[in-house]
């Protein structure tokens, strides 16, 4: 009988060690990820810049993502939006529910929205040119916490919703 108890004790100790080792890995991975993300020079590419401007307490969306940027730019323009719209793919429908107008015409200060992709994407319309092309600023399109601008054609507006 003793050899069975000893064998069971070894198996139990091995299982406890495996659980503890697994927990150590689970705890260590986010720490390593955070440490590597703190060196922003590794994240940036020459043609993009990481956002290093003022943070917003009232934007209400997770920093580094497109929703944060669009909410921040609306706040900076004096036209804040609710913090309850969720992921980008739900913004147009929730904006309508909150009484905002939504259409397919880019207007300076509007939020461009698409449901394409897993969670959609939003950006802020910075300007609209006389030829109908429009320029947006956005975050997390090319990489997390990276702010970039793009100019799209007038024809491309039909593929997006705009929250006014």
N, C-alpha and C positions, 0 to 999 in steps of 0.2 A: 504494500500500500504506500509506503514512503516514496518509492521511486515515482509513482504517479503524481503525488503532490508536488514533488520537486520539479518534475517535468512541466506540470501545469503552472507553477510559479515562474519558471523561466519563460514560458510562452506569454504569460501575463505581463512580465517585465518588458519583454520585447514589444508587445503591443503598446504599452505605456510609452516606451521610448519612441516608437514610430509616431504616436499621436503628438508627443511633445516636439519632435523634429518637424512634423508637418505644421504645427502651430508656429514654430519659429520662422519657417519659410513664409507663411501667410503674413506674419507681422513684419518681416524684413523686406518683402517685395515693395510695398508702398513706400517705405522709408527710402529705399534705393531709388525708386522712381521719382520721389520728391526731390531728393538730393541732386539727381541728374537734371531735373527740370529747372532747378534754381540757377543753373548756368545758362542763361538765355542765349548766349552767343552760339551754343550748339543747336538751338532751335531755329534761328533766323537764317534766311538765305539772302544774298546780296540785294535782290530786287524787292524784297519784302521787309517790313519793319514790324517789330513787336510793339504792342501798345504800351506806352510808358506814361500816358497822361493821367489826369485825375481820375480817381475811382468814384463810383457813385454808390451811395448807400441806398438811394431810393429806386434805382433801376430794377432791383428785385429779381434779376436773372443771374445765372451762374457766370462768373467772370471767365473770359476767354472764348465764349461761344457767340454765335451770330445774334442770338436773342439779346444777350447783354449789350452788344454794340448798338443794335437798332434801338433798344430802350434808352440807352445812354444818349445817343444822338437826338432822339426825340425830346428827352429831358433837357439837353443842352439848348435845343431850339425853342424851348418854352412850351412845348406841346407833349407833356408826358403821357404815357400810356399805362393802362392797368398792369399790375404784376401777376395777373391771374390767367394769362393767355397760354401758358405752357410751352410746349415745343413749337418750333417754327411752323410745322405743318398744320397747326390748329389756329394760327393767328387770324386769318381772314374770317373764318366762321365765328370765332369768338369776338372779333372786332365788330362784326355785324350785330351780334347779340348785345354788345355794349353800346350800340347806337352810332358807331363810326360808319362812314361811307367807305365802300370798297368798289374799285373799278379796275379797268385795264389801261388806264392812261397815266404815265409817269408824271408826277408833279414834284417840284422841289420840296423837300421836307416830308414826303410820303415814305411809308415803309413798303419796300418791294417784298413780296412773299411768293414762295412756291412750295408745293407739296412734294416735289420731286425728291427722291432719296428716302431713307428710312425715317428721318425726322423733319424733312423739309429744310428750307433756308430762308432767312430774312436779311435784308440789307437796307441801308438808308439812302434815299435819292438825294444826292448832293446838288445836282443841277440838271437842267434840260436845255439842250441847244436849239437853235432856230430850226435846224433840219429834223428835229424830233428825236435825235439820239440823246441818250441820258447817261449820266455818270452816277455810279453808286459807290459808297464806301461800305466795307463789310469786314467782319471778323470771322475767322475760322473757316474760310472758304478754301484757302490754300494750306492752312495749318493752324493748329490751336494757338490762340492769342496773337495771331498775325493779322494785321490790318492791311488791306489792300484796296485799290480802286479799280473799277472796270468801267468802260464805256460801251453801252449796248445800242444797237440800232433801233430806230423807231418801230420797225416791223417786229422786233423781238418783244415789245411790250405786251403783245397779245398772249404770250406764253406765261405771263405773271399776273398776280393780283397786286393791287396797290391799296394800301390802307391810308386814308387821308385824315 
